[in-house]
Each structure stands twice: as C-alpha cells, then as structure tokens.
Amino acid sequence: MDAFYASVEQRDNPALRGKPVAVGGSAARGVVAAASYEARKFGVYSAMASKIAIRKCPKLIFTRPRFDVYKQVSKQIREIFAEYTDLIEPLSLDEAYLDVTENKLGIETATEIARQIKEKIFQKTHLTASAGISYNKFLAKIASDFNKPNGLFVIKPHRAEAFVDELPVAKFHGVGKVTADKMQKMGILVGADLKKLEEMELVKLYGKAGHYYYNICRAIDLRQVSADGTRKSLGAENTFDTDLFTLAEMQNGLGPIMAEVWRRIERANIYGRTISLKVKFDNFETITRSKSAFQPIKDLFFFEKIVEDLLENVHPFEHGVRLLGVTISNLEPNEIVEGKQLTLNF
C-alpha cells in the first residue's frame, strides 16, 4: 500500500488531503510511523524522530494512529488477495507476498492479476497500492518500490540479472543503511560490484547474510511464499515524554511495557524462549540485549526478572533514555500434551 496509515487518515479526513501528514508521535516527542507523500517531498519518512521531521517540514501535521481502522482496511485488502490465491504471506498490515503461479481464476499472467488486484483495492478502499511482479521474493520486493505511488513494475526472468547488475546496493532489500555505507566505502556501488566477491569473502565480511548477498546479486532467491502466518515475535515499546536518567525511572518505565507484552502473550496463548530489551538514547542511538532460556518462559515473575537483569547489566548510560522496548521471540504455542504410557522392547 502507498503511505498506508497516512493515506487512510487523508481519505477519512478531507482537511488533511494534499497536506504533509505524519502519523504517530507528536511535534515534541516520538517517532513518525508513516508520512504522506506530501511530507516525503520534504524528506520526512517513517521511523524518523518527530523533532527532526518538524525541522524538515515546519507545516507538518501530526495525527494519532488508529490501528483498529488500519486493521479493518488490511482485512478488506487480504480478502481481495484471497480471491486469487491462498498462498499469501503478510509482512505487515500494508504489505504481502502472493504466489500466483497457480491462481484461482486461471489468469494467464501475474501482471494481469496485479492490475486487477490494484483496481479492486481502489474500488473497495479508495486507496492506491503498488505492485512488484517477478519470479522470486527479492525481485518482487524491489519491483514494488518502483513507480510509487500507484505503481506496477515487472522484472522478467531474461532481464533480471542485468537489472540487478545496475541496481545500487542501497536499494537491495535486506541491505541496511550501515551495510550499504560499508559496501560503498569498499567500492561496492551496484550489484555488478557485489558479484565480483566470492561467497566466503562475503560471509567473512557480513556473517550469515553473506550467503544471501551472494545469491541476490545474481537474482537468485529460493525462499518460498509461506502462508502459515506463524508469528515470529511479540513485543511493545514506549517513547517517554521526558528522557529517563536513573535506573529507578527506567524500571518504572518498563513496568507497563512488560505488562503489555505479557498480556499479548497470554491472549495469543503462545510463549517464547528469547527476551530482548531495546534502549534508544536521546542522541537516537539504539542498543539491544537478549537472553534465551532452555524452555518457553511461562512465568511472569521469571519474565520480568530477565528483563530487569538485562537492563541492570547495561546500566548506567552516558545519555538519557527516550525509548524502552521489550520483545519475546522463539515462540511456541502453549500446547497441553497429555501423558502417554511408554513401552520398551527388551
């Protein structure tokens, strides 16, 4: 979807149409969750600190997120997807992979399916979407970012490798800003430059991600579209109105966050083995610390104790803390296993 949260707000509030809009945060604190295309012209993007956003665009209008509305619209969109295929892998409320190799309506080309889906989304929601079409996830994702908003871009098999050769590494999905900067300092500017490195060289430089980079610069991505909808993690975070400096302030700030994470865990009836603490400082630097248990953590006291230990192990800090977050991952469903009589062959 194109600037999803902001586009929904502009759709539902005519006074916001044609104006620079930021969803989330406020002019004083917080982080931009989504920015309208009018705001993006000023360099305002999601995940940007509100203070920086307002500096770039003094007339930026902040609006509170309405996740219940976004979820409802997302449900409408997925119902449209399901008319064409059951192989749907949601990435978020506003993005998904669809495998249409075999589609329900027997349409001959993926491009025609994408065109129809875009048209139906607009008819049903009055919102625009952009589609990327290709033969693997990496290329489809890259293509979806071309010709935005309301775009449709196809990367055909015979053109794929030449396309990636010319693609700047900063535009590679899976190559973050820090990695892209590191590559560029080494003279790796486009896919063709990346292709010159052997696989083990890339692994030595970038760890396990090196295997992924070796393949994608050759337009190879063997990941399947997974429709099982398995949740990878659960978490919550909070940006505070004023920075926190003492350990007691941070412990107090963590209380409601831990309570919310635990509420979500119990509601989903799913528990995890790995707990991560996220700390963002007043200079916007971020650190994370994690700890794993041998079994899923089902005791609230144990969960809180691990989070508090993670905080105490890294405190004190040189800077004030503006955000704290807690995530639990390596999730497993809370299945009740009945006892079973075991037999042995002697």
ABEGO torsion letter per residue (X at the ends): XBGAAAAAAAAABAAABGBBBBBEEBAABEBBABBBAAAAAAGBBBGBBAAAAAAABAABBBBBBBAAAAAAAAAAAAAAAAAABABBBBABAABBBBBAABBAAGBABAAAAAAAAAAAAAAAAGBBBBBBBBABAAAAAAAAABGOBGBBBBBBAAAAAAAAAABBAAABBGBBAAAAAAAAAAGBABAAAAAABBAAAAAAAAEAAAAAAAAAAAGBBABBBBAAGBBABBBBBBBBABBBABAAAAAAAAAAAAAAAAAAAAAAGBBBABBBBBBBBAAGBBBBBBBBBABBBABAAAAAAAAAAAAAAAOBBABBBABBBBBBBGBBBBBBBBBBBBBBBX
